[in-house]
Structures are given as structure tokens and as C-alpha cells.
């Protein structure tokens, strides 16, 4: 067992995956810490990594010429950030910035996509969790945008 396997197994995105599936993900994964205000991703850059947030908070922001950066969503421990490579060469449509010290597990998309191709059962499990998470994130973003509009 690698050092990252227990960290992956306890993250809600990976919880209840089979031990062999966790091992395959751990072979791709690496751990990273971002300082407060450090940028995880910038709008317009190619999405190359999938982040599993272990601790901390990440602001998703869009930039407007009139008001500067606008917070449209906050992701926290237990959330994910990124795409599962469904579209090759997809670009970030937001900036992602750590609001506080944030620890993540990073899964590089080339390795992750290879796993999805090689293990369709794992691929199905991850895509199911991804789409369920997207539904939660869209609902949360809607609430945050409504609050933002009421503050204008």
C-alpha cells in the first residue's frame, strides 16, 4: 500500500471504491499544498489535472473589466475541481484560487484518462461520481450567483 492510498480512500469522491481501484489511482496521484491566494488554475489554460480537495477552500472566480474578480463558487474539503478529460484539451473557464492553506490530491489527466480507458468499471464509477458532483456544484453556483446579483 502506498502512502496516498488511505488519503484517496477517505476522500468522498473515491470512498467505497475497491482497494485495487484505489491502488491504480494512487499510482497516478500526488499530493500538493497551496498557500492562501495561490492559484490552482487560470481561465484559458488547458485543464491538465483533476484535484481532490482534502482541506482548505478554493474560490472559483470570473474576471470582469468593471468589477475585477467575482466569486461565483467556493469548493471545500471533500469536493473536486476539474474535468475528467471528457473533452481533449478543455480549457479552464474560471480562475481557481486558494482562500486559505489548501491540501489537494492531484490526478494528472493523461494518467487518469488511461485508467478510465483500461478499466471501464472504474471509469463508470468515477464518471458517475463526477456527474453527481457536477449537479451539486451547479445548484450551489446558482445560489451563489443569485446572491451576487442581489448585491449589485
N, C-alpha and C positions, 0 to 999 in steps of 0.2 A: 504494500500500500504506500502510495506517495503522500507527501505532506499536504497536498492540495485536495486529495480525495475527501477527507472529512469536511473540509470547507465547502466543497461543491455539494456534498450530500446534505448539508444542513441548510443550504440556500433554498428558498421556496421554489425557485424555477427548476431545480434539479431534485427536489425532495421526492422520494419514492421511486426514483429510477433504480434499475437493477445495479448491483455492485460492478458488474462488467461494463455497463454503460458509463457509470461514474469514472471508472478507470480509463476508459477511452477518452472521455472529456478531459480528465486530469492530465493526460499525455499532451494535450494541446494548451492547457491553461497556464497562466502565470498570474502572480499577484502583484498589485501595484497600489501605492498610496498617492493621493493627490492632496496638495496643500489647499487651504482656503483660497479661493479666487483663481486657482489653477484651471486651465481649460482642458477638458477631456476631448472635445471635438469642436470644430468650427464649421459654420454654414458654408456650403460649397465644396468642402473637402470630401474625398471619397471615403465611404464607410469601409473600414478595414478590420474593425474589431467589434465584438459583442461584449458588453460589460454586464457583469452581475454585481450589483451594489451590495457590499457586506455591511458597511457602516457609513454614516455621514448622509449628506444631502447634496443633490445636484440640481441646479437651476437650468431649465430649458428656456432659452431666450431667443427672441427675434429682434432684429435691429430696425429701427425706423429713423429716418432722417430728422423728423420733427422731435421725437422724444428719446432717441437713443435706444438702449436695450430695454425690451419689455419682457417681463417674466410671464411665460404662458403655462408653465407647469413645473412642479418640483417632484423629483424622484428621490426615494429614500431607501434605507436598508431593506433588502428583500425584493426590490424592483430590478428590472433590467433596463438596458439602454442600448439601442442599436437595432439593426435588421439582421435577419438570418440569411442574408445573401440571396434573397429571392430574386432580386434584380441585380445582375452583374454591374459593377461599377456605379452603384447607387451613391448619391451624394447626401450629406447631412443637410437638412433643411432648417436646422436651428443651431445655435451655439449651446454647448453643454459645459457648464462651469460649476466647479465645486463650491458650495456655500460654506463649507467647513471641512476639516480634515476628513477625507473620504477614502475608504478602502474598497477596492474592487477586485474581482477576478476577471481577467481578460481572456477571451477566446478569440484568437485570430480567425477571421472568416475563411481564409483558404483551408486551414486545418478543419474547422468546424463544418464547412460545406463538404469536404471529403468524407467526414464521418457520416453526414446525412445521406450521402450517396451510397456509401458502403453498408450502412446499417439502416434499412428502411423502417424498422421498428423504432429505433432511437429517433430517426428523423421525424416519424409521425408524432411521437411523444413530445419532442421539442417544438414542432410546429403547432401542435395543439395548445401547448402552454403559451407559446408566443401569441397566438391569435386571442386566447383568453385574456392575456395581459394587455394586448392592444385595446380590447374592448374596455377594460378598466381604465387604461390611460386616456382613451378618447372621452369617456364620461368625466373623468377628472379634469381634463383640459377644457371641456365645455364649461364646467362650473367656474374654473379659473378665468376663462375669457369673459364670461358674463360678469363676474366681479370686476374685472379690469374695465369693461365697458361702462359699468355703473360709476366707476371712479373718474371717468373722463369729464 
